């Protein structure tokens, strides 16, 4: 039984991961601004509470939960993300910063909070996007989102180097098109070749075993990029 923290669990891939990990007997802390979808599952092995990754007090809640209930964390999956689909010239500074607050700064803050509870065998999996991979296809309207996902990739590589002697391992998955609500927001009407359930299954397997083979790697997980 592993202790798994997952962010962004109110819908899509995150919610499907909660179901899969719980079904396999693992303990899950599901973190999302809207905890209701997880609450309705009524899974004994799943803890949840409202969580805003940009909130210092909510980060403190996570620390208190781990210290009081688990003592250690095996896997942290940073799945939460904020999408902004808007022309660059129409994007305000505060909107641009809000995307980075969730996709980069919030992830760094949560990792920093959880690290003291992770040992050498732990695994931090950051969920990025093919839009953040250097040289990949880029699309108008996604300047804030894709650039923040590129920053997340580099952050992952740097943390893997910094912690390579004492652990945990850090890897980042750059996802292509997956049929989720977020994809519909970015590319209305586009039909992705992969479902949220299929991608959740892949991430689950990688989170539990991928660090045996990789550390500090960005792995494209994409059958197509719109």
Secondary structure, 3 states (H helix, E strand, C coil): CCEEEEECCCCHHHHHHHHHHHHCCCEEEEEECCCHHHHCCCCCCEEEEECCCCCHHHHHHHHHHHHHHHCCCCEEEECCCCCCCCCHHHCCHHHHHHHHHHHHHHHHHHHHHHHCCCCCCCEEEEEEEHHHCCCCCCCCCCHHHHHHHHHHHHHHHHHHHHCCCCCCEEEEEEECCCECHHHHHHCCCCCCCCEHHHHHHHHHHHHHHHHHCCCCCEEEECCCCC
